[in-house]
Amino acid sequence: MNTFIPFANGRRAGSLLSWDPLRLVDDLLSWEPRGGETVWAPYTPPIQIQNSDDGATLTVDMPGLGPDDVELTFQEGVLAISGKRDQRSYAYRVTLGESFDPDHIEAELDRGVLTVHAYKKPEAKPRRIALKGWSQQKSLESGDKNE
């Protein structure tokens, strides 16, 4: 009896004669949890993004480039980062969205690491909304008992 179970990578599992040791490696490298976020990658991405309520901070590895070699543009919610020096060239596009203020983006290049701080527009920042209505604290302060 030989039953085959198809896998997402095109290989099939069956008897020991058709066992493929590389299937395990393929499955480990291409595995993603539910929700589609990559937890582990075989390489370190050259750009890291940290989001906060106030904005986003991007760090980009650009070794060998000076401040005159790097160009940053922000148009329609997309931050474009490019740089070229001799044989090295870099090009990245990061979609930040329309909630970021194009006049409030700061960048610095220090020892081959570009750090970009992009701040959100004041109206795009999260606001705390107060609830109106009866509260337990008010009734206890006034001497009313809630039973």
C-alpha positions in Angstrom: 0.0 0.0 0.0 1.5 3.3 -1.1 -0.4 6.5 -0.3 0.9 9.9 -1.3 0.2 13.1 0.6 0.9 16.3 -1.4 2.9 19.1 0.2 2.8 22.8 -0.5 6.3 22.7 -2.1 5.4 20.1 -4.7 7.0 17.1 -3.1 5.1 14.1 -1.9 5.4 11.9 1.1 4.9 8.2 0.9 7.0 5.2 1.7 10.6 5.3 3.0 11.8 4.8 -0.6 10.4 8.2 -1.6 11.6 10.0 1.6 13.2 13.3 0.8 15.5 14.8 3.5 15.6 18.2 1.7 11.8 18.5 2.2 12.3 19.1 5.9 14.7 22.0 5.1 12.3 23.5 2.5 9.4 23.3 4.9 11.4 24.9 7.7 12.6 27.8 5.5 9.2 28.5 4.0 7.1 28.1 7.1 5.0 31.0 8.2 2.7 31.1 11.2 -1.0 32.1 10.9 -1.4 35.7 10.0 1.5 35.7 7.5 4.2 37.2 9.7 7.7 35.9 9.0 9.2 34.9 12.4 12.5 33.7 11.1 14.4 34.4 7.9 17.7 32.8 6.7 19.1 36.4 6.3 18.9 39.6 8.2 17.0 42.2 6.3 18.9 45.4 5.6 16.0 47.6 6.8 14.3 47.5 10.1 11.1 49.4 11.0 9.8 50.2 14.5 6.3 51.7 14.7 5.0 53.8 17.6 2.0 56.0 18.3 4.0 59.1 17.3 5.5 57.7 14.1 8.0 55.2 12.8 11.8 54.8 13.0 13.6 53.1 10.1 17.2 51.9 10.2 18.9 50.9 7.0 22.3 49.4 6.5 24.1 51.3 3.8 27.8 50.6 4.3 30.3 52.6 2.3 28.0 55.6 1.6 28.4 59.1 2.7 25.6 61.7 3.2 26.1 63.1 -0.3 25.5 59.6 -1.8 22.1 59.1 -0.3 18.8 60.5 -1.6 15.5 60.4 0.3 12.1 61.3 -1.2 8.6 61.1 0.3 5.6 61.1 -2.1 2.1 59.9 -1.7 2.9 58.0 1.5 5.9 56.2 0.1 9.4 56.8 1.4 12.0 56.1 -1.3 15.6 55.6 -0.2 18.4 55.3 -2.8 22.1 55.6 -2.7 25.1 54.8 -5.0 28.8 54.9 -4.7 31.2 53.2 -7.0 29.9 49.6 -7.5 27.5 49.7 -4.6 23.9 50.8 -5.1 20.9 50.6 -2.8 17.2 51.2 -3.5 14.4 50.7 -1.0 10.7 51.8 -1.0 8.7 51.8 2.2 5.0 52.5 2.3 4.3 54.5 5.4 0.9 55.8 4.5 -0.8 59.2 4.3 -0.9 59.6 8.1 2.7 60.7 8.1 3.8 64.4 7.9 6.1 64.9 4.9 7.5 68.1 6.6 8.4 66.2 9.7 10.8 63.5 8.5 14.4 63.6 9.9 17.3 61.4 8.7 20.9 60.9 9.6 23.7 58.7 8.3 26.3 57.5 10.9 28.9 54.9 10.1 27.0 53.3 7.3 23.6 53.1 9.1 20.9 55.4 7.9 18.3 56.3 10.6 15.0 57.9 9.5 12.4 59.3 12.0 9.0 59.9 10.3 6.4 61.5 12.5 2.6 61.2 12.1 0.4 64.1 11.6 -1.3 65.3 14.8 -4.7 64.3 13.6 -3.5 60.8 12.8 -2.2 60.1 16.3 -4.4 57.9 18.5 -6.6 59.9 21.0 -8.1 58.7 24.2 -11.9 59.1 24.3 -13.6 59.8 27.6 -16.8 57.9 28.4 -19.8 59.8 29.6 -22.4 58.3 31.9 -23.0 56.9 35.3 -19.9 55.5 37.2 -19.5 53.5 40.3 -17.0 56.0 41.7 -19.4 58.9 41.6 -22.2 57.0 43.3 -19.8 55.9 46.2 -18.6 59.5 46.6 -22.1 60.9 47.0 -23.0 58.2 49.5 -25.4 56.2 47.4 -25.1 52.4 47.7 -25.4 50.2 44.7 -27.0 47.0 45.7 
